[in-house]
Amino acid sequence: MSAVQTSSPTPDGMRRRGPLTEVFFSLLRSRTFLVGFAIVLFWVACALFGEHFAPYDPLADDIINALAPPSSEHWFGTDQIGRDVFSRVIVGSRDILTVAPLATLLATVAGTALGLVTGYFRGLVDDVVSRILEAFMAIPVVIVALLAIVALGTSKTTVIVVIGLSFAPIIARTVRSAVLAERELDYVAAAQLRHESALHTMFVEILPNVIPPILVETTVRLGYAIFAVATLSFMGFGIQPPSPDWGLSISNNYGMIGGGFWWTVLFDALAIASLVIGVNLAADGVHGALND
Amino acid sequence: MVFLGGQVLPGNVGRAILGPFADQRAVDALNHTLGVDRPLLTQYWSWISNFVQGDMGTSYIFRSPVAPFVIDALGNSMKLAAVAFVLVVPIGILGGVVAALNLNRPLDRIISLGGLSVTVLPEFVTGIILILIFGVWLRWLPISAAWPRDAGFFTQLYYLILPSLPLFLVLFGYIARMARSGMIEALDSDYTRTAVLKGLPWRTVIWRHVLRNALLPTITVIATQTGYLIGGLVVIETLFRYQGIGSLIFTAARGKDFPMLESGILTIGIVYAVATLVADFLYSVLNPRIRLGSDQ
């Protein structure tokens, strides 16, 4: 994965030498990536400009037309206080698409720093930090979130911090193993012989060479972050009303599902499904492009 | 290796529990003459030693001992998890094996892509869609997991099918993918080529040589999914209004019922540690190359 790796003179290793543009072009050739990216782009557009093309105000109630089934007037029907489901689904992408990427960013920054430190210093630092990280990884995110939210109260910040910190150890593990391989290479030894500081060696010398695995891990984590944010919102511990968030809408409406009001939950569920699958397809494409 | 799994876990559950404790003391130290104003360590110690003796404390909400609630809920959750596991393990492995044997053919693509897609979906999303299809439109299965009183084994099973399906879907992808890659690796190996070249029938090669080696990593994956399963149970039990350990924790967290919450989470920690231990043990039984005690 590094630019100076000489141990594998395979055509595989040759292609990795290409600059970032090469990766970019192989991404454009990847059908998986393009489909995934298109789906994500669609939802990002909805998040940014949704209000302008949504037919109704997603928060405006209209109690007389409550629980109306899908019609030409309300394409996806209306919910229990008469809000237009179609408009809510479109604008509902906004909160999840703010919270999940921020959480992923936090996880990536914290995880990369931890991975670099544990991989570079090894020894006692590595042992202690790695054990602590493993302990964290053993607890399911939902449980951590439950505890944190009981302790800290519900807010978008709590959700971002909880998901970011729960995912950081996983990214740290990936970065650590990449750094372990990288630090044996000559350019690291050269930097050490020049008496560069440990910080400089880690962040200026090694970091650029471990970007590919970090990139892959980040895109994969984004998918899981969306999974986690949606789940927490559904549980009532994530995004709070009156946001038209998908998970939240489902949790508000699924109680009436037995009455046959399927339109109040189906479209939100499909929206989450499409976004998660889109991100994962894109992640798969990135993985393929960086590893071929 | 085995001991690590057992030792790290109770430690981190304890740490997780200290978090809310500290907060609660700050928030309503005055309200609680329940001993919450004692030093944190003392509290923790008396609580943990009581727990070991089977006394889980008194619920703040129900004003009655926590233990019966937790034990009931754990039993219910285990039923649900058991149904999901019994369904997913054989079908997942079968899916992976079939995919690997049809490598890169349409069947493989369908299984791999389908598995991947359903694995990444949140349980409540697949749960909602399944409820709509089987519960609301087709009316084949009940939409809630709360079976009538005195329901027999098969009635309970009938009520558990729908809740276990979302768990099944998430796990199916993981297990099938592991089984598939394990199979591909084993099919590609020297011993498989040797077995084929020495004229063994294909069936024997698959059963005796390939499967045995291919499924070892799969077992580890199945065991590591216990942690996931617990998280999934919280969601599924809420969605289907099922009285399991997940919904117990959820309700306790909402009502700030700390003794209940802590006992629930510690119980989960113990279940998880036991599951990890069993998996390690199973792995060493199945793999003669790793014997217990040889590495310590």
Interface residues (C-beta under 8 A of the other chain):
Chain A: R131 E134 A135 F136 A138 I139 P140 V141 V142 I143 V144 L146 L147 A148 I149 V150 A151 L152 G223 Y224 F227 A230 T231 F234 M235 G236 F237 G247 I250 Y254 I257 G258 G260 W262 V265 L266 A269 L270 I272 A273 V276 I277 N280 D284
Chain B: V8 L9 G11 N12 V13 R15 A16 G19 P20 A22 D23 L116 S117 V120 L121 P122 E123 F124 V125 T126 I128 I129 I131 L132 G135 V136 W137 I143 S144 G227 Y228 I230 G231 V234 V235 T238 L239 I249 F250 A253 R254 K256 L261 I265 I268 Y272
